[in-house]
Amino acid sequence: MIAWIIVLGLGLIAAVLLKMNHVRHRVTLLILILLGLFLTTTIGIIAKTHELNLNSTDGVIDAGKVYVGWLANGFSNVKTIVGNAIKMDWRSTEEVNLFNNSKK
């Protein structure tokens, strides 16, 4: 039910912003739609995975804690991946021809 309210709200915002001709408003609309889809999808996945009850206040608070922890863990993983990618030696010392697999 909450997902449909979010989608309906984003649709109304989209209808209003599409009436405006500025590119800035269309970019804002795209960002809002993508953010709404991300939140709706991830909250639904987390609620289903952890069998959270979103019908009570305590359930929503517990879901918020789980969701914030999940996001923090995701950002930590991205930080680790980016840090490892930065530490790698990206300079190529040997050129490989992809067509005959011989080194030049």
N, C-alpha and C positions, 0 to 999 in steps of 0.2 A: 504494500500500500504506500509506504514511504517513497519507494522508487518511482511510482507513478506520479506522486505529487512533485517530486524533483524534476522529472521529465516534463510534466505539464508546465511547471514554472519556467524551466529553460526554454520551452517552446514559446511561451508568452514573451519572454525577454527577446528571443530570436525574432519574433514577429515585429516587435517594436523597433529593434535595431536594424532590421532589414529595410524598414521604411526610410531610414537615414542613409544618405548617399556617401558618407565619408568612409574612406578605407579604414581609418582608425577604429571606427565602430564595428566594421565587419571583422577586423582582427580580434577585437575584444569579444565579439560574439563567438568566434571560433574557439578562443581560449576558454570562455565560460562553458561552452558545450563540451569540450574535451575534458575540462576539470570535473564537470558534472558526471560525465560518463565514467571517468576514472573513479570518482568517489562512490558512485552507485555500484559499480562492478566490484570494487575491492571491499566495500562494506558488506555486500551480499556474500562474497566468497568467504570473508572472515566469519561472518555470522553463521553461515552454514557449516564451515569447517569446525568451529569451536562450539557449535550448538548453543548459540547465545539467544537469550530471550529479549527481544527489542520491544516488548509490550509493557514492561514495567520500568520504573525509574531506576531501580537497582540494576536491572539488566542492561539498560542503556549506558549506565556508568561503567559497568564491567566491560561492555562492548567497546566503549571509548578507550579504556585502559588497554585492552587487547589490541585495538586498532593502532593506537599511538605507539605501542611497543613494536608492532609489526612494521610500521613505517620507519621507526628509528632503526630497527634491524636492517631493513632494506637500504636505508641511506648509509649505514655502516658497511654493508656489503659493497655498495657502489664505491665508497671511499677506499676500501681495500683494493678493489679491482683497478681503480684509476691510479692509486699509488703504485701498485705492481706494474702497471703499464708504463708509468713514467720512469720507473727504475730500469726498465729493459733497455738493451742496447739496440736501437732501431737503425743504426748505420750498417749498411751492407758492405762487407769487404770483398765479397765474391759475387759476380753476376751469374745468374743461372738462366740459361736459355730454356724456356718452357716447352719448346717444340721438340727438342731432341735430348733433353735432360743432361746435357754436357756443360761443364763449367768453362767459362772463357778466361 
